[in-house]
Amino acid sequence: MKELCEYSKQQKKLRAAEHRRKHAHEGLCRGLTYVEYTNVVHKQKSSFSKARKFTHNKMWRETHKKFDTKQLNIIKKCI
């Protein structure tokens, strides 16, 4: 049993050393330059303007009397 424990410790050290060698970047990691940073496309929140679009488009499709004035005032306050 001691031999098995010693063997597993050695294998664990070998795997760790191999992992470190494989993922060592040797100084290649650095921050982005200004040009690289400005070329990065990142997604913004996609639902920030849906409330206004709802009140200006979909609300009026079926009937104009779907919402009464009180409800419209509540919607307006939420926006």
Buried (B, 14 or more C-beta within 10 A) or exposed (E): EEEEEEEEEEEEEEEEEEEEEEEEEEEEEEEEEEEEEEEEEEEEEEEEEEEEEEBEEEBEEEEEEEBEEEEEEEBEEEE
